[in-house]
Amino acid sequence: MKKIFLLSAVALMTLAACDDYEDQFNLDNQITDVKKGTEIVLADADYATIAGLPANKALAAKLDEASGTTAYTEALGKLGKQKYFNEFITPDQFIPAFISTKYKEADAGSRFKVTYNVFKEKSAYLADFDKLKGEYTLTAEDYSEAWGGASSAKYLTPKTESKLKDVLKKAKADAAEGDIVVVNYAYSDFEPAGGGETPAQNYNKISEVVANTEGGEYSVKGIVCATYKTGFLLYDKTGYILVYKASDVNVGDEVAVTGTTTKYGGLMQFPAKNTELNIELIKKGKEPNFKHPSAKTYVAADFEAYAQKPVVEYITYKGKLSITTNDNGNKYYNVIIDGTEKKGSLANVPAGLVDENLNGKDIIVYGYAIGATSGGKYLNTMVVSCAEATAAGAAKAKAIARATANGGVNRSVVYRFDGKAWKVYSVDKVDVIAAQPEWYALIGQNTVSKPATYFPALLQREYPFAKDEQKAAVVYRKSDTEMAVVEFNYTVANGWTQATSYVQESATFVQQEAGFKAIPNAYYSNTFLDGDGGFTIYDIERDASLSYIWQITSQYGWKGGAFNNSTKKCTKSESWIVSPTINLTNAENPEMVFDEAMNKMGTDPALKVRDYIKVMVSTNFDGDVKAAKWDELEVQNGTNGNSWDFVTVTPISLVKYIGKPVHIAFKYLSTEAVAPTYEVKNLVVSEHQEEEAE
């Protein structure tokens, strides 16, 4: 042991004689901790942490002193609750202290990619709702005025709904320009008896058709009030008739049916077999507009009586669900009723309407009784809704199928006064609607405190075929005394989600000796699908026969072309679209990428795409395209000039322009021989992202 110790001592002495002894043992100089591309996504709790850091509090106080206000300290105090940065509390100033606290040992040269929330200006149209004045529900006097004495109906129809503007003008005589109200009223697709036009003589009344138990050839017209897998139920104010033929009609549609009637289950119907049956869609309806009548509650005695005298009517009943499958794979949904051997039979149930997990459980059913079969043993039911017979389930089933046709309010619409007249409120590219009475019933309350919880599912019901990036604004009752509006966005990936007051952005923070430098990950980004992205059109040469060369479209982004569709001729042109200023002052390795398509250039090998569309950049553009100095950028792997298919170009380096503000332009050119159509979307100017080595 002593020998080892002595050798160690000699070694130390030897090192002591070396000039680099201090370098050998000064670990701070030898061991570094350089983070390369560490990613941080700020969680909700991180914003409160950032707001509470002493360094950030001191920074806010310093900024307050310089500005002569307390705005920075006040804004910092709100950061934890708001969870987004804004014009006062900027990420480049207040995130560095957070990184330094989280990675205390990180050295100069470390890079952190941080994703965070930044305040977004609310949609401009939402400012209109600063003049939201509440609700107005039509009175009996209002309905009388709308009908002008032609009917005593306490609801509006397609023929009288247009009278709402006159009703509001009288009811809101003191309205100021811009005032907005939600108008609640009862609505029916059916004109009242004695009102409206006389029905066409070539249609039979359904009541007369079903009265002829011998059957016959008839034509009827009515509204579809319920559907199932193999048919639908039609109603014309005089009665109901089952149309037993699979069809793509929906509840609320106005339909004409011609065919021969037969008897089944004790009731007359239009069968699909052994007869020619014609179904014609007259007018497309909308299911929420159709309201079922009041449901009659059936108990054991009613099931017994129904077997003797079937009738079509809207009913509700409770019982235990029994789902069975025969040897052919056919499923039967029967409901066992206490006090009788008769059963409810849920007929031809559409997929997904009845939850099979309810098998063996007590359920509550709403639907239409459409006949008795097997000697009266089964009461066939065309199901409208079905749920477990708990208090919550019963409420849900009732809400879905609730009765509101008998004068009850079932529609709400947003109206705005333009200074002269009341009009349904509308705005481009956004569906502005009122929360419907049905929505409140489904939610189970008359006010909504958490729209983000309830409205996405209800919007999906309202817009079953919503498109990606569709927007909707819902005006709703926030409390008994307050109305509010909330905006929602739809994406294929996430469905309907409440629009936030912020957007997510990312920046790379580089640790330097003097502190952190923030490099935005995107200097410009726009799809061009919901706006021009701040680009401006400059027509240098445009044929007099054309109204425009460039236009913005919601499907293709910016679209340029100088072909005259009226004369079918190409025209000579030069037209530019120029971006707003894109600041590359702090950029390190910026690049640009976009999607483009061009068609109708022609297949002559001498024709080149870049002869007709050029991508340009300028560092001195000030509004005069011709006076500015422009560089043409080389585009690789772009469009071939003869396809509508979009392609993403190879990223174009903008390193040459680091430290400068720039403008990007797309320069369209055409001749009297060639005038292709060009489209561009999804333009992004950002930092080049290196792939991390494994």
C-alpha positions in Angstrom: 0.0 0.0 0.0 2.9 2.3 0.9 4.5 1.7 -2.5 1.3 2.6 -4.3 1.0 5.7 -2.2 4.6 6.8 -3.0 4.1 6.2 -6.7 1.0 8.3 -6.5 2.8 11.1 -4.8 5.6 11.0 -7.3 3.1 11.2 -10.1 1.5 14.2 -8.4 4.9 15.9 -8.1 5.7 15.2 -11.7 2.4 16.8 -12.7 3.1 19.7 -10.5 6.2 20.4 -12.5 4.2 20.5 -15.7 3.0 23.8 -17.2 -0.5 22.3 -17.9 -1.1 21.1 -14.3 -3.9 23.5 -13.8 -5.6 22.6 -17.1 -5.4 18.9 -16.1 -7.2 19.4 -12.9 -9.5 22.4 -13.6 -12.6 20.3 -14.4 -14.7 23.4 -15.1 -12.5 24.1 -18.1 -12.4 20.5 -19.3 -15.9 19.2 -18.8 -18.6 21.1 -20.7 -22.4 20.5 -20.9 -23.5 21.8 -24.3 -27.1 20.9 -25.0 -27.8 20.3 -28.7 -31.4 20.8 -29.8 -33.0 20.0 -26.4 -36.8 20.3 -27.0 -39.0 22.0 -24.4 -42.8 22.2 -24.7 -44.2 24.5 -22.1 -46.8 22.8 -19.9 -49.6 24.8 -18.3 -47.8 24.9 -15.0 -44.6 26.3 -16.6 -46.2 29.6 -17.2 -46.8 30.1 -13.5 -43.2 29.1 -12.9 -42.0 31.7 -15.4 -44.1 34.4 -13.8 -42.8 33.6 -10.4 -39.0 33.6 -11.2 -37.2 36.5 -9.4 -35.2 37.3 -12.5 -38.4 37.8 -14.5 -40.0 39.9 -11.8 -36.9 42.1 -11.8 -37.0 42.3 -15.6 -40.7 43.3 -15.6 -40.0 46.0 -12.9 -37.1 47.3 -15.0 -39.3 47.5 -18.1 -42.0 49.3 -16.1 -39.5 51.9 -15.0 -38.4 52.5 -18.6 -42.0 52.8 -19.8 -43.3 54.8 -16.9 -46.1 52.2 -16.3 -46.8 49.1 -14.4 -48.0 47.2 -17.5 -45.2 44.7 -17.5 -45.6 43.6 -13.9 -49.3 43.4 -14.3 -49.0 41.3 -17.4 -46.5 39.0 -15.8 -48.9 38.5 -12.9 -51.5 37.2 -15.4 -49.2 34.9 -17.3 -49.8 31.9 -15.0 -53.5 32.1 -15.5 -53.6 33.1 -19.2 -50.9 30.6 -20.2 -49.7 32.6 -23.2 -47.1 35.4 -24.0 -48.2 38.8 -25.3 -46.8 42.1 -26.4 -45.6 42.9 -22.9 -44.4 39.5 -21.7 -42.5 38.3 -24.8 -41.0 34.8 -25.0 -37.6 36.1 -26.1 -37.3 38.1 -22.9 -38.9 35.9 -20.3 -38.1 32.3 -21.4 -34.3 32.5 -20.9 -34.6 32.7 -17.1 -36.8 29.6 -17.2 -34.2 27.7 -19.3 -31.4 28.8 -17.0 -33.2 27.5 -14.0 -34.1 24.2 -15.6 -30.7 23.6 -17.1 -28.2 25.2 -14.7 -25.2 23.4 -16.0 -25.7 24.1 -19.7 -22.8 25.9 -21.3 -22.4 28.4 -24.1 -23.4 27.0 -27.4 -26.4 25.1 -26.0 -29.5 25.2 -28.1 -33.0 24.7 -26.8 -36.1 24.5 -29.1 -39.0 25.8 -27.0 -42.7 25.6 -28.0 -45.0 28.1 -26.3 -48.3 29.9 -26.6 -48.5 33.4 -27.9 -51.6 35.7 -27.8 -53.7 35.7 -31.0 -56.0 38.6 -31.9 -59.6 37.4 -31.8 -61.5 37.2 -35.1 -62.5 40.6 -36.2 -66.2 39.8 -36.5 -66.4 38.8 -32.8 -66.2 42.5 -32.0 -69.8 42.7 -33.3 -71.0 40.8 -30.3 -70.0 43.6 -28.0 -73.5 44.7 -28.9 -75.2 41.4 -28.1 -78.4 42.5 -26.4 -79.7 39.1 -25.2 -82.7 37.0 -26.3 -86.2 37.6 -27.6 -88.8 34.9 -27.6 -91.9 35.3 -29.8 -95.2 35.9 -28.1 -98.7 34.9 -29.2 -99.2 38.4 -30.5 -96.0 38.0 -32.6 -97.2 34.8 -34.2 -100.6 36.4 -35.0 -98.8 39.3 -36.7 -96.6 37.0 -38.7 -99.6 35.1 -40.0 -101.6 38.3 -40.7 -104.8 36.7 -39.7 -104.4 33.7 -42.1 -103.9 31.3 -39.2 -104.0 31.1 -35.4 -101.0 28.8 -35.4 -98.5 29.5 -32.6 -95.5 28.6 -34.7 -93.8 29.7 -37.9 -93.3 27.8 -41.1 -91.3 28.1 -44.3 -93.9 30.6 -45.6 -93.9 32.8 -42.5 -90.4 32.6 -41.2 -89.4 35.6 -43.4 -91.9 37.7 -41.3 -89.5 37.6 -38.3 -87.7 40.8 -39.4 -91.1 42.7 -39.2 -91.9 41.2 -35.9 -88.5 42.3 -34.5 -88.8 45.8 -35.9 -92.0 46.2 -33.9 -90.8 44.4 -30.8 -87.4 46.1 -30.8 -88.4 49.6 -31.8 -85.6 51.2 -29.9 -82.8 49.1 -31.4 -79.5 50.8 -32.3 -77.5 50.0 -35.4 -75.4 46.9 -34.7 -77.6 45.5 -32.0 -77.7 41.6 -32.0 -80.3 39.4 -30.4 -81.0 35.7 -30.4 -84.6 35.1 -31.5 -86.4 32.0 -30.1 -89.6 30.7 -31.7 -91.6 27.6 -32.5 -91.2 26.2 -36.0 -92.8 23.5 -38.1 -92.1 22.2 -41.6 -95.9 21.8 -42.0 -98.2 24.6 -43.0 -101.2 24.7 -40.7 -104.6 23.3 -41.9 -106.5 26.0 -43.7 -103.3 28.0 -44.3 -100.9 28.2 -47.2 -101.5 26.9 -50.6 -104.0 24.2 -51.5 -102.2 20.9 -51.8 -101.8 19.6 -55.3 -104.8 17.5 -56.3 -102.7 14.6 -57.6 -101.7 13.6 -54.0 -103.9 11.6 -51.8 -104.3 12.4 -48.1 -102.6 9.7 -46.0 -105.6 9.5 -43.8 -107.7 8.4 -46.8 -105.0 6.0 -48.0 -104.8 4.1 -44.7 -108.5 4.1 -44.3 -108.8 1.8 -47.3 -107.9 -1.5 -45.8 -108.3 -3.3 -49.1 -105.4 -1.5 -50.5 -105.0 0.5 -53.8 -102.8 2.6 -56.0 -102.0 5.9 -54.4 -99.7 8.9 -54.5 -98.9 10.7 -51.2 -96.7 13.5 -50.1 -95.4 14.3 -46.7 -92.5 14.7 -44.3 -90.2 11.9 -43.2 -90.6 11.7 -39.4 -88.6 8.5 -38.7 -86.4 6.0 -40.4 -85.0 2.5 -40.0 -82.9 0.1 -42.0 -85.6 -1.0 -44.4 -87.8 2.1 -44.8 -89.3 5.2 -43.3 -92.5 6.7 -41.8 -94.2 9.5 -43.7 -96.6 12.1 -42.2 -98.8 14.7 -44.0 -100.8 16.3 -41.2 -103.7 13.9 -41.7 -101.9 10.7 -40.8 -98.9 8.3 -41.0 -98.0 5.6 -43.4 -95.0 3.2 -43.4 -92.9 3.0 -46.6 -91.2 -0.4 -46.4 -88.3 0.2 -48.8 -84.7 1.0 -48.0 -84.0 4.6 -49.1 -81.5 7.4 -48.5 -84.1 9.9 -47.3 -83.6 11.5 -43.9 -85.8 12.8 -41.1 -87.3 16.2 -42.2 -87.1 15.5 -45.9 -90.3 16.2 -48.0 -91.0 13.1 -50.0 -93.6 11.9 -52.5 -94.4 8.2 -52.7 -96.4 6.4 -55.4 -97.3 2.7 -55.2 -99.9 0.1 -54.2 -100.7 -0.3 -50.5 -101.1 -3.6 -48.5 -101.8 -4.5 -45.0 -99.2 -5.7 -42.5 -99.2 -5.8 -38.7 -102.8 -4.5 -38.8 -101.8 -1.3 -40.6 -101.7 -0.2 -44.2 -98.2 0.4 -45.8 -96.4 0.8 -49.1 -94.5 -2.5 -49.4 -91.4 -3.0 -51.5 -92.3 -6.4 -52.7 -94.8 -7.4 -55.4 -95.4 -3.8 -56.4 -93.8 -0.9 -58.2 -92.9 1.7 -55.6 -91.5 5.1 -56.6 -89.9 7.4 -54.0 -89.2 11.0 -55.0 -87.3 13.5 -52.9 -89.1 16.9 -53.3 -87.2 19.0 -50.8 -84.2 18.2 -48.6 -84.9 18.8 -44.9 -82.8 19.2 -41.8 -83.4 16.8 -39.0 -83.2 19.3 -36.1 -86.1 21.2 -37.8 -88.4 18.3 -37.4 -90.1 17.9 -34.0 -91.9 14.8 -32.9 -95.4 15.1 -31.3 -95.9 14.5 -27.6 -95.1 10.9 -26.7 -97.9 8.7 -25.2 -96.6 6.6 -22.4 -97.4 2.9 -22.9 -97.7 0.4 -20.0 -98.9 -3.2 -19.9 -102.5 -2.4 -20.5 -101.7 -0.3 -23.6 -99.7 -3.2 -25.1 -102.7 -5.5 -24.6 -105.0 -3.0 -26.2 -102.7 -2.3 -29.1 -102.7 -5.9 -30.1 -106.4 -5.6 -30.8 -106.4 -2.2 -32.5 -103.0 -1.1 -33.9 -102.4 2.5 -34.8 -99.4 4.6 -35.7 -98.5 6.9 -32.9 -95.5 8.3 -31.1 -95.0 6.5 -27.9 -92.5 5.8 -25.0 -92.2 2.8 -22.8 -89.9 1.0 -20.3 -88.8 -2.6 -20.1 -85.8 -5.0 -20.2 -83.9 -5.3 -23.4 -83.3 -8.7 -24.9 -81.0 -9.0 -27.9 -80.8 -12.4 -29.6 -79.3 -13.7 -32.9 -80.8 -16.5 -35.0 -78.9 -19.1 -37.0 -78.8 -16.7 -40.0 -77.1 -14.0 -38.0 -80.2 -11.8 -37.8 -80.5 -9.8 -34.6 -83.7 -9.2 -32.7 -84.2 -6.4 -30.2 -87.2 -7.2 -28.0 -88.3 -5.3 -24.8 -89.9 -7.3 -22.0 -92.8 -5.3 -20.4 -93.8 -5.9 -16.8 -97.4 -7.1 -16.4 -97.9 -8.5 -19.9 -96.6 -11.2 -22.2 -96.7 -8.7 -25.0 -93.3 -7.3 -26.0 -91.9 -4.2 -27.7 -90.0 -5.1 -30.8 -87.4 -2.6 -32.0 -87.7 -3.0 -35.7 -84.9 -3.0 -38.2 -82.6 -1.1 -35.9 -80.0 1.0 -37.7 -76.4 0.4 -36.8 -75.3 2.2 -33.6 -78.8 3.4 -32.6 -79.1 0.9 -29.8 -76.1 0.3 -27.5 -75.7 -3.5 -27.3 -74.2 -3.1 -23.9 -77.8 -2.4 -22.7 -78.7 -6.1 -23.3 -80.3 -7.4 -20.2 -80.8 -3.9 -18.7 -83.9 -1.9 -18.2 -84.3 0.7 -20.9 -86.6 3.6 -22.0 -87.6 3.8 -25.6 -89.0 6.6 -27.7 -90.4 5.8 -31.1 -93.3 5.2 -33.4 -95.7 2.3 -33.0 -96.0 0.8 -36.5 -98.1 -2.3 -36.1 -98.5 -5.6 -34.1 -97.1 -8.9 -35.4 -97.1 -12.6 -34.5 -100.7 -12.5 -33.5 -100.3 -9.3 -31.5 -97.4 -10.6 -29.4 -95.0 -7.9 -30.6 -95.5 -4.2 -30.9 -93.2 -3.1 -33.7 -91.4 0.2 -32.9 -89.5 2.4 -35.2 -86.9 3.7 -32.7 -86.1 7.4 -32.4 -84.0 7.1 -29.2 -83.1 4.5 -26.6 -81.2 4.7 -23.3 -80.7 2.9 -20.0 -83.7 3.5 -17.6 -81.7 5.4 -15.1 -82.6 9.0 -14.2 -79.8 10.3 -16.5 -80.5 7.9 -19.3 -84.2 8.7 -19.2 -83.5 12.4 -19.4 -81.1 11.8 -22.3 -83.6 9.7 -24.3 -86.4 12.2 -23.6 -84.2 15.1 -24.6 -83.3 13.5 -27.9 -86.8 12.7 -28.8 -88.6 15.4 -26.8 -91.9 16.8 -27.8 -91.9 20.5 -29.0 -94.2 20.5 -32.0 -97.2 21.7 -30.1 -96.2 25.4 -29.9 -93.0 24.9 -28.0 -89.9 26.9 -28.9 -87.6 24.7 -31.0 -85.5 27.1 -33.0 -83.1 30.0 -32.2 -81.5 32.3 -34.8 -79.1 35.2 -34.5 -80.3 38.5 -35.8 -78.6 41.9 -36.2 -80.0 45.3 -36.8 -78.2 47.2 -39.6 -79.8 50.5 -38.8 -82.8 50.0 -41.1 -83.8 46.3 -40.9 -83.2 43.1 -38.9 -81.3 40.5 -40.8 -80.0 37.0 -40.0 -76.4 37.6 -38.9 -73.8 36.1 -41.2 -70.1 36.5 -41.9 -67.9 35.1 -44.6 -66.2 31.7 -43.9 -67.8 31.3 -40.4 -71.1 29.6 -39.5 -72.7 31.8 -36.9 -75.5 30.0 -35.1 -77.3 30.1 -31.8 -77.3 27.3 -29.3 -80.6 25.5 -30.1 -83.3 24.7 -27.5 -82.6 21.1 -28.2 -79.0 21.6 -27.1 -80.0 22.9 -23.7 -82.3 19.9 -23.3 -79.6 17.5 -24.2 -77.2 19.2 -21.7 -79.9 19.1 -19.1 -79.7 22.8 -18.1 -80.8 26.2 -19.4 -77.4 27.8 -19.2 -73.9 26.6 -20.3 -70.9 27.4 -18.2 -68.4 25.2 -20.1 -69.1 25.3 -23.8 -65.9 23.5 -24.7 -67.3 20.4 -22.8 -70.7 20.3 -24.5 -70.7 22.1 -27.8 -68.2 20.0 -29.8 -70.5 16.9 -29.8 -73.5 19.1 -30.6 -71.7 20.8 -33.5 -71.0 17.4 -34.9 -74.7 16.7 -34.9 -75.3 20.0 -36.6 -72.6 19.6 -39.2 -72.1 15.9 -39.7 -70.1 16.6 -42.9 -67.9 19.4 -41.7 -64.8 20.1 -43.7 -61.3 20.5 -42.5 -60.6 24.0 -41.1 -64.4 24.8 -41.0 -65.2 27.5 -38.4 -68.4 28.0 -36.3 -69.4 30.6 -33.7 -72.0 29.7 -31.2 -74.1 32.3 -29.4 -75.3 30.8 -26.1 -76.9 31.5 -22.7 -74.0 31.8 -20.3 -76.2 32.6 -17.3 -79.8 33.7 -16.7 -78.8 37.3 -17.4 -75.8 37.0 -19.8 -75.4 35.8 -23.4 -72.0 35.0 -24.8 -70.3 33.9 -28.1 -67.6 31.3 -28.5 -65.7 30.2 -31.6 -64.9 26.6 -32.6 -62.6 25.2 -35.3 -63.0 21.8 -37.0 -60.2 19.6 -38.1 -60.3 16.1 -39.5 -57.8 15.1 -36.8 -59.4 16.6 -33.8 -63.1 17.2 -34.7 -64.6 20.4 -33.2 -62.5 22.2 -30.6 -62.9 25.6 -29.0 -60.8 28.2 -30.6 -58.1 29.4 -28.3 -56.9 33.0 -27.6 -53.4 31.9 -28.5 -51.4 30.1 -31.1 -48.5 27.8 -30.6 -45.1 29.0 -31.9 -41.6 27.7 -31.5 -38.2 29.4 -31.3 -34.6 28.1 -30.8 -32.8 29.7 -27.8 -29.0 29.7 -28.2 -27.0 30.2 -25.1 -24.2 32.7 -25.6 -21.7 34.2 -23.3 -23.8 37.4 -23.0 -27.1 35.5 -22.6 -29.7 33.8 -24.8 -30.5 34.7 -28.4 -34.0 33.7 -29.6 -34.3 32.5 -33.2 -37.9 32.1 -34.4 -38.5 28.7 -36.0 -40.9 30.3 -38.5 -40.5 33.8 -39.8 -43.6 33.5 -42.0 -46.3 30.8 -42.3 -49.6 30.9 -44.1 -51.8 28.4 -45.9 -53.6 31.0 -48.0 -56.7 28.9 -47.6 -58.5 31.4 -45.4 -57.0 34.7 -46.5 -54.4 36.4 -48.6 -51.7 36.1 -46.0 -50.9 39.8 -46.3 -49.8 39.5 -49.9 -50.6 42.4 -52.3 -51.4 42.2 -56.0 -49.5 44.3 -58.5 -50.7 44.1 -62.1 -48.0 45.4 -64.4 -49.8 44.3 -67.6 -53.4 43.0 -67.7 -55.6 42.6 -70.8 -58.7 44.8 -70.6 -60.9 41.8 -71.1 -59.8 40.4 -67.7 -61.1 41.7 -64.3 -58.2 40.1 -62.5 -55.2 37.8 -62.9 -54.6 36.7 -59.2 -57.3 35.7 -56.9 -57.4 34.1 -53.4 -59.4 30.9 -53.1 -60.3 28.8 -50.1 -59.4 25.5 -51.8 -56.3 26.3 -53.8 -54.8 29.3 -52.1 -53.4 32.0 -54.4 -54.4 31.3 -58.0 -53.1 33.2 -61.0 -54.0 33.0 -64.7 -54.6 35.1 -67.7 -56.7 32.8 -69.9 -60.0 34.5 -70.8 -62.7 31.9 -70.3 -65.3 33.9 -72.2 -63.3 34.3 -75.4 -61.3 31.1 -74.9 -58.1 33.0 -75.6 -54.7 33.5 -73.9 -53.8 37.1 -73.0 -50.4 38.7 -72.5 -49.8 39.7 -68.9 -47.4 40.3 -66.0 -48.7 40.3 -62.5 -47.1 40.0 -59.0 -48.2 39.0 -55.6 -45.8 40.4 -52.9 -45.5 39.3 -49.3 -45.5 41.5 -46.3 -42.1 42.2 -44.7 -40.4 39.0 -43.5 -37.8 39.8 -40.9 -34.6 37.7 -41.2 -32.6 40.0 -38.9 -31.9 37.2 -36.3 -31.9 34.3 -38.7 -29.2 31.7 -38.8 -30.1 29.3 -41.6 -33.5 30.4 -43.1 -35.2 28.6 -45.9 -38.5 28.8 -47.8 -40.9 26.0 -48.9 -44.3 26.0 -50.5 -46.8 23.9 -52.4 -47.5 24.7 -56.0 -49.4 23.5 -59.0 -49.6 24.6 -62.6 -51.7 23.4 -65.5 -52.4 24.2 -69.2 -48.9 25.2 -70.0 -48.7 22.8 -72.9 -46.3 19.9 -73.7 -43.9 21.6 -76.1 -40.4 20.8 -74.8 -39.4 24.4 -75.4 -41.9 25.6 -72.7 -40.4 26.1 -69.3 -42.4 26.5 -66.0 -40.2 29.3 -64.8 -40.9 31.3 -67.9 -44.4 31.7 -66.6 -44.0 31.8 -62.8 -40.9 33.2 -61.1 -40.2 33.2 -57.3 -38.5 36.5 -56.4 -37.0 38.1 -53.3 -36.1 41.8 -52.6 -34.4 43.6 -49.7 -35.4 47.1 -50.8 -39.1 46.8 -51.9 -41.1 49.7 -50.7 -44.3 49.4 -52.7 -43.0 49.9 -56.2 -42.4 46.5 -57.9 -40.6 48.0 -60.9 -38.3 50.2 -58.8 -37.2 47.5 -56.4 -34.2 45.2 -57.0 -35.3 41.6 -57.2 -33.4 38.3 -57.2 -35.0 35.2 -58.8 -34.8 32.2 -56.6 -34.1 28.7 -58.1 -37.0 26.4 -57.6 -36.3 22.6 -57.7 -38.7 19.7 -57.9 -41.7 21.9 -58.5 -44.7 21.6 -60.8 -44.4 20.2 -64.3 -46.8 22.8 -65.7 -49.5 20.3 -66.8 -51.1 19.0 -63.6 -53.5 20.2 -61.0 -51.7 18.1 -58.4 -49.8 20.1 -55.8 -46.2 19.4 -55.2 -44.0 20.6 -52.4 -40.8 22.2 -53.7 -37.4 21.5 -52.3 -36.6 24.0 -49.5 -35.0 27.1 -50.9 -32.1 28.6 -48.9 -32.4 32.3 -47.9 -29.0 32.4 -46.1 -28.0 35.2 -48.5 -30.5 37.5 -46.9 -29.7 36.9 -43.2 -29.8 40.1 -41.2 -32.3 41.8 -43.5 -36.0 42.3 -43.9 -37.2 40.8 -47.2 -40.2 40.5 -49.4 -41.1 37.3 -51.3 -43.0 37.6 -54.6 -44.6 35.3 -57.1 -44.3 36.8 -60.6 -46.9 35.5 -63.1 -46.2 35.9 -66.9 -48.2 34.9 -69.9 -48.3 35.4 -73.7 -51.0 35.4 -76.3 -50.0 31.8 -77.0 -49.5 30.4 -73.5 -51.4 31.4 -70.3 -51.2 28.6 -67.8 -53.0 28.6 -64.4 -50.8 28.7 -61.4 -51.7 27.9 -57.7 -49.6 28.3 -54.6 -50.4 27.5 -50.9 -48.7 26.6 -47.6 -45.8 29.1 -47.8 -43.4 28.8 -44.9 -40.2 30.7 -44.2 -38.3 29.1 -41.3 -35.1 27.9 -39.9 -33.6 24.9 -41.5 -34.0 21.9 -39.2 -31.1 19.6 -39.0 -31.9 15.9 -38.3 -30.3 14.9 -35.0 -27.7 12.1 -35.4 -28.5 8.9 -33.7 
